[in-house]
Amino acid sequence: MERVKKNIFVLMSLAFTGAVGIALIRPILPIFTRRMGVTGFQVGALVSGFMFARAVAAYICGRFSDKIERRKVFLPIGFFAYIISCIVLFFSRNYFDVLFISIFQGTFSGLIWPIAQVITIESSVKSFKTRALSFYFASGSAGMSIGNALIGTTIIFVMFLFKADENYAFRIIFLLSGVIYLIGFFISFFITETIPKRVLTREIERKVPVKENSGFIAVIILGFLIGIIPGLIRSIIVLYLNEQFLIPTKNIAFILMAINISALFSMLFFSYLSDKKGIVKGLLIVGFITGIASVIIPFINNTFLLIIFLVILGTGARSFTPISRSGVSELGGRRLGQNIGLINTVNNLGTVIGPLAGGFFYDLFPKPFLFINCNVLIFSFIGILILLSLLFLPGASRRHTI
């Protein structure tokens, strides 16, 4: 029991550290590259390249970890690669340098986070599994909030101390992110393998075939659709806030921090609800919140109201993550690493398509039509699809309840 508690605590620390590192980099890349003269589509390609590489790596590494029955070996490799990428990013001089680094980081992100999720599940008892994942992801949200806050404070500090411009401050932030990842690299060595538990539960897991489970398929579809939302927020919404609402970079970072803080508490609440009332009820609630908020976003022309709905949208989308991972572990049968890799893969593929489609809309419709902001109308389309997909979930509740 003590080993289990230690593992979960170390994984929470790892999630926090990694999230601080990524939160320092991802929000500023759209503005950093936009100042190189790139289009909205090219900005979207940064997030899409990152998430596509992560999607491929997540499934391959998840399946491979099942085969070799080793998990933790992937973590220090991924963190070390991140450290190198931050150093290279500091010296980047054109858009294609940044695009290559984004793809490189996405590949090694696929090594780290799906495997960390698997270890979290394997280190938890069934009645606490969703909450364990929630604590893991909440630690990540806390780290994202700290990282976003550090962006604003670092920009102010560097510009004041060195009398430099914002672009120079961005490069210092890249190095700071590398230092954070170095801490994560050392933390990863304290994780304990969970092989004995996998061996004991393998025969039980084989009794639940994935292909016969419509609930599993419904969660996968929702994973793809809701996965589109974070990519749009990290790319197109950053430009949207900066260019249409004239919000400076440091303030955008604080808005993202507010989204992450809200998600931290909502994940804990909805995960508790899912453990007590059932996975399907939890998925229905967070899916409904996400879908409704997404539909409304393009119709908002007030800055304060937009921020409120972005917080609601981020809350729903982020709360879906731990519940969906717990869901596939229950509904997906054997090969936990492969199934967690699969939900991460489809989630990431959504994040690939979202920024590309969002960037296309953003460039194609630069001006509003009446009171509709057509450049972000993709949010309404995705919201409608999410709400329609929820209709397929109730059938799963008759067969599985956590």
Helices and strands as residue ranges (DSSP letters): H 2-25, H 29-34, H 40-68, H 74-90, H 95-122, G 126-128, H 129-162, H 166-187, G 188-190, H 195-205, G 210-212, H 214-232, I 233-237, H 238-243, H 249-277, H 279-296, G 297-299, H 303-331, H 336-364, G 374-376, H 378-389, G 390-392, H 394-397
